[in-house]
Amino acid sequence: MSRQRPGRGERGGDRDAVPIAAYAEEMRAEAVAIRRVSRRFRDALANDAAAAGAPQDAEVLRRLRSEQITGIGRVVYSSNAVFLLEMEGPDPAHPDEPLRAIYKPARGERPLWDFPTQTLHMREAAAYVVSAALDDGVVPPTTLRDGPHGPGSVQLFVHSPADDTHPPAAALEEHLRSLAALDVLINNADRKRAHLLLGDDGRIRGIDNALSFLAYPRQRTVLIELGGQPLPKPVARRGRELAADDDRRAHLRSELGSLLERGEVAAFEERLDQLAATSVYPTLDPWDGRPFEWW
């Protein structure tokens, strides 16, 4: 016996049609967005990996993208799929060790309500692009690669100090304040303590920069107490020089435009101009400005 279609007002009738239609439209929009990101990824791979980086990182950026992978291991306790890659050649700073990189494939990204689907690897690369433009040495060399689990970001592995010695407190403070300024510019919504690494060169590096570059204010940071304080003079100078250099800005705009949405790039430039004009860390809400920590 055939079943009659439910009438208006009955369970499964027109009352459910709107949510189903809205869901279908959402899925179509998501598919279009994923295709757009895929095109950007392919276009990025067609360009020289070093084009968006600091000159001193040129060789390692090219190697991160093209070096033969000889080993892969899973990084546990991460919210998204993260892998450690070993590559054929030596680490540039550790010739007795293989080149290693942190690989974050797009297919392993956990969906988030506030960040577009499968864009986090692009944001990782974009954070390095800004750091390289500032020449602040904050973000390890990062680029894009089609790896063992598909398209993703690859970032140079940070070696920790071999012993318990630490740089002078004043040097660490300088590094932290430089990193905090970068986080203002990229609108980092997830600067946790675990995302700060001390390298064996005595510098602090900022990793896990994927939750960045939203077009609306969303900064969250463990360095929230810096709000209202002036930027150190060298940090402020780097920001002002970048903001005032039309050629450098045009190059940076082009590189970010290949990784982010147009509105996100425009919002970044607004933050750059504002920070260059004020040279003061923004004051964040005591609650909303703090990140969600993982322990």
C-alpha positions in Angstrom: 0.0 0.0 0.0 1.4 3.4 -1.0 2.0 6.0 1.7 0.4 9.4 1.4 2.6 12.4 1.6 2.0 14.2 5.0 -0.2 17.2 4.7 0.4 20.7 5.9 0.9 20.8 9.7 1.5 17.1 10.0 4.8 15.6 11.2 7.2 15.6 8.3 5.1 18.0 6.3 5.9 21.6 5.2 7.0 22.4 8.7 10.2 20.4 8.1 10.7 21.7 4.5 12.3 25.0 5.6 15.0 23.4 7.8 15.8 20.8 5.2 16.1 23.5 2.4 18.2 25.6 4.6 20.5 22.7 5.4 20.8 21.9 1.7 21.7 25.5 0.9 24.3 25.5 3.7 25.9 22.3 2.3 26.0 23.8 -1.2 27.7 26.9 0.1 30.2 24.9 2.0 31.0 22.8 -1.1 31.6 26.0 -3.1 33.9 27.4 -0.3 35.9 24.2 -0.3 36.3 24.3 -4.1 37.5 27.9 -3.8 40.1 27.0 -1.1 41.2 24.0 -3.3 41.8 26.4 -6.2 43.8 28.7 -4.0 45.9 25.8 -2.8 46.7 24.7 -6.4 47.6 28.2 -7.4 49.9 28.5 -4.4 51.7 25.4 -5.3 52.3 26.8 -8.8 54.3 29.6 -7.2 57.8 29.5 -5.7 57.5 28.5 -2.0 60.0 31.2 -1.1 58.1 34.1 -2.7 56.1 34.8 0.4 58.9 34.2 2.9 61.8 35.9 4.5 65.0 35.8 2.3 66.9 33.8 4.9 64.1 31.1 4.8 64.1 30.7 1.1 65.9 27.4 0.9 64.1 25.7 3.8 60.7 26.8 2.4 61.4 25.2 -0.9 62.6 22.0 0.8 59.6 21.9 3.1 57.4 21.8 0.0 59.3 19.4 -2.2 61.7 17.3 -0.2 61.0 13.6 -0.3 59.2 12.4 2.8 60.8 9.4 4.5 58.8 9.0 7.7 55.5 10.2 9.3 54.2 10.0 12.8 51.0 11.2 14.5 51.1 14.0 17.1 48.7 13.1 19.8 46.6 15.3 22.1 45.8 17.8 19.4 42.3 19.0 18.5 43.0 18.5 14.8 45.0 15.9 12.9 48.6 16.8 13.2 51.6 14.8 11.9 55.4 14.9 12.2 57.2 14.4 8.9 60.8 13.4 8.4 62.4 14.3 5.1 65.3 13.1 3.1 67.9 15.9 3.7 69.3 17.3 6.9 67.9 20.0 9.1 69.6 23.3 8.2 70.5 24.1 11.8 71.1 20.4 12.8 73.1 18.7 10.0 73.2 15.4 12.0 69.4 15.2 12.1 66.8 14.9 9.3 64.7 17.8 8.2 61.4 17.6 10.2 58.2 19.4 9.8 54.7 19.7 11.4 52.1 18.7 8.8 48.5 19.7 9.2 46.3 18.3 6.4 43.0 20.1 5.6 41.1 16.8 5.7 42.0 16.5 9.4 40.6 19.9 10.4 37.8 19.8 12.9 34.8 21.8 11.7 34.3 25.1 13.6 31.3 27.4 13.6 33.3 30.6 13.4 36.0 29.6 10.8 35.3 28.6 7.2 35.6 24.9 6.5 39.1 23.6 5.6 40.8 27.0 5.7 43.0 26.5 8.8 46.1 25.3 6.9 45.9 28.4 4.7 45.7 30.6 7.9 48.8 28.8 9.3 50.7 29.8 6.1 49.3 33.3 6.2 50.5 33.9 9.8 54.1 33.1 8.6 53.7 35.4 5.6 52.9 38.3 8.0 55.7 37.4 10.4 58.2 37.2 7.4 57.0 40.6 6.2 57.7 42.1 9.6 61.0 40.2 9.8 60.3 39.4 13.4 61.4 35.8 13.5 58.3 34.8 15.5 56.6 32.1 13.3 58.8 29.2 12.0 59.0 28.9 8.2 55.7 27.6 7.0 54.3 26.8 3.6 51.7 24.6 1.8 52.2 21.1 0.5 50.3 18.2 -0.9 51.4 15.6 1.7 50.6 12.0 2.5 47.0 12.9 3.7 46.4 15.6 1.0 46.7 19.4 1.0 47.9 21.0 4.2 50.5 23.2 5.9 54.0 22.2 6.7 56.0 24.1 9.4 59.7 23.7 10.3 60.1 21.7 13.5 61.3 23.7 16.4 64.1 22.1 18.4 64.0 22.7 22.1 67.1 23.5 24.2 69.2 20.5 25.1 69.4 21.5 28.8 67.6 23.7 31.3 69.4 26.9 30.5 67.3 29.8 29.4 68.0 33.2 27.8 68.0 36.3 30.0 64.5 37.3 31.2 64.8 40.6 29.3 65.4 38.8 26.0 62.4 36.5 26.6 60.2 39.5 27.4 61.2 41.2 24.1 60.3 38.0 22.2 56.9 37.7 23.9 56.1 41.4 23.2 57.0 40.9 19.5 54.8 37.9 19.3 52.0 39.7 21.0 52.1 42.4 18.4 52.0 39.8 15.6 48.9 38.3 17.3 47.2 41.7 17.2 47.8 42.0 13.5 46.7 38.5 12.6 43.7 38.7 15.1 44.8 35.5 16.8 41.9 33.9 18.6 43.8 31.1 20.2 47.1 32.2 21.8 47.6 29.6 24.5 50.7 28.9 26.7 51.2 25.6 24.8 51.5 27.6 21.6 54.7 29.3 22.8 57.9 27.3 22.2 61.5 28.1 23.3 63.9 27.1 20.5 67.4 26.0 21.0 68.5 29.3 19.5 67.1 31.1 22.6 64.1 32.6 20.8 60.4 32.1 21.5 58.3 30.9 18.6 54.6 31.1 18.1 53.0 28.0 16.7 49.4 26.8 16.1 48.4 30.1 14.4 45.5 28.6 12.5 42.6 30.4 14.3 43.5 33.8 13.0 42.5 36.4 10.4 38.8 36.6 11.1 37.4 39.8 9.6 35.9 40.9 12.9 37.7 41.5 16.3 38.3 38.1 18.0 41.7 38.2 19.6 42.2 35.9 22.6 45.6 35.6 24.3 47.3 34.5 27.5 49.3 37.8 27.1 46.1 39.8 27.8 47.8 41.8 30.5 49.7 43.7 27.9 46.6 45.6 26.9 47.0 49.3 27.1 50.8 49.2 27.2 53.0 50.7 24.5 54.8 48.5 22.0 58.6 48.3 22.4 60.3 50.7 20.1 61.8 48.0 17.7 58.4 46.3 17.5 56.6 49.6 16.8 59.2 50.6 14.2 58.8 47.3 12.2 55.0 47.9 12.1 55.3 51.5 11.0 57.8 50.7 8.3 55.7 48.0 6.9 52.5 50.1 7.0 54.3 53.0 5.2 56.0 51.0 2.5 53.7 50.8 -0.5 55.7 48.2 -2.3 56.0 45.8 0.7 52.3 46.3 1.5 51.3 45.5 -2.1 53.4 42.3 -2.1 52.0 41.3 1.3 48.5 42.0 0.1 49.0 39.8 -2.9 50.4 36.9 -0.9 47.6 37.1 1.7 45.0 37.4 -1.0 46.1 34.0 -2.3 45.4 32.5 1.1 42.5 34.4 2.6 39.2 36.0 1.7 39.2 39.6 0.4 37.5 40.9 3.5 40.0 39.2 5.8 42.9 40.8 4.0 41.2 44.3 4.2 40.6 43.8 7.9 44.3 42.9 8.4 45.4 46.1 6.7 43.1 48.1 8.9 44.7 46.5 12.0 48.1 47.2 10.6 47.3 50.9 10.1 45.7 51.2 13.5 48.7 49.5 15.3 51.2 51.7 13.3 49.3 54.8 14.3 48.9 54.0 18.0 51.7 51.7 18.9 49.7 50.4 21.8 48.5 46.9 22.5 44.7 46.8 22.5 42.8 46.4 25.7 40.8 43.2 25.5 37.7 42.1 27.5 38.9 40.3 30.7 36.8 37.3 29.8 36.4 37.2 26.1 40.0 38.1 25.5 41.3 34.9 27.3 41.8 31.7 25.2 40.3 28.4 26.1 43.2 26.4 27.5 44.0 22.7 27.0 45.7 21.1 30.0 
